[in-house]
Structure formats: C-alpha cells, structure tokens
C-alpha cells in the first residue's frame, strides 16, 4: 500500500480508497459514459501522468482536474523539462 504525506490527505477519507484511486476511477467511468470514444487514464502520481502524456503521439488534449495543489504540481512538473 502506498503511503501518502498526512498533509495531502483528507482525514475524512478512507486510506484504502485513496491508494486504490477509487474516486478517480469512478469519475473516469462517469466520463466514459458521456463519450466512450475518449481515452481516459488515471495515475497515482503527477510524474507518471506527465511521462505518459509526453509519450502520446499526434495531437493531444489533456484535461487535468482537481485541487489547486494538483494543478500547480502538474504545471510545475510539465514545465520542468
């Protein structure tokens, strides 16, 4: 099981649900119901996300959703290289 820094986790959230990305996967399923042609991915880390996005070929649109901390972290990682 992945251990997360305490300051990044809501104390009202089940640790297993967090490590299994339960909410994120439920939202991914809901998004697919809107348009099943869209490719969706759920990643545990920002770094893994950026690595995968950089490997995609052709025109790509990326939608990152979440807190300001997540979006800020994503921008920091993607602009680092």
C-alpha positions in Angstrom: 0.0 0.0 0.0 1.3 3.5 -0.9 1.8 5.8 2.0 0.8 9.5 1.4 2.0 12.5 3.4 -0.6 13.4 6.0 -1.0 17.0 4.8 -2.2 15.8 1.4 -4.9 13.5 2.6 -8.4 14.4 4.0 -8.8 12.8 7.4 -12.4 12.0 6.3 -11.2 9.8 3.5 -10.5 6.0 3.7 -6.8 5.3 3.1 -7.6 2.3 1.1 -10.0 4.3 -1.2 -7.2 6.8 -1.7 -4.5 4.2 -2.5 -6.8 2.4 -4.9 -7.8 5.7 -6.6 -11.5 4.7 -6.0 -13.0 8.2 -6.5 -10.8 8.9 -9.6 -11.8 5.6 -11.2 -15.5 6.3 -10.5 -15.2 9.7 -12.2 -13.3 8.1 -15.1 -16.2 5.6 -15.6 -18.7 8.5 -15.4 -16.8 10.4 -18.1 -16.7 7.4 -20.4 -20.5 7.2 -20.2 -20.6 10.7 -21.6 -18.3 9.8 -24.6 -17.0 6.3 -24.9 -14.6 7.3 -27.7 -12.4 9.3 -25.4 -9.3 7.7 -24.0 -9.0 8.2 -20.2 -6.2 7.4 -17.8 -5.9 7.6 -14.0 -2.5 7.8 -12.5 -1.2 7.7 -8.9 1.4 10.4 -9.4 1.8 13.6 -11.4 5.2 12.5 -12.7 3.7 9.3 -14.1 1.0 11.3 -15.7 3.4 13.7 -17.4 5.7 10.8 -18.6 2.7 9.1 -20.2 1.4 12.4 -21.8 4.8 13.0 -23.4 4.8 9.6 -25.0 1.4 10.1 -26.7 1.6 10.6 -30.4 -0.3 13.0 -32.5 -2.4 16.0 -31.4 -3.4 15.5 -27.8 -5.6 17.4 -25.4 -5.2 16.8 -21.7 -7.7 17.7 -19.1 -6.3 17.8 -15.5 -8.9 18.2 -12.8 -8.5 18.6 -9.1 -7.3 21.0 -6.5 -5.1 24.0 -7.0 -2.3 21.9 -5.4 -2.7 19.2 -8.0 -2.9 21.6 -11.0 0.0 23.7 -9.6 2.0 20.5 -9.2 1.2 19.3 -12.7 2.3 22.7 -14.2 5.5 22.6 -12.2 6.4 19.1 -13.4 5.4 19.6 -17.0 7.3 22.9 -17.2 10.4 21.4 -15.6 11.7 19.9 -18.8 
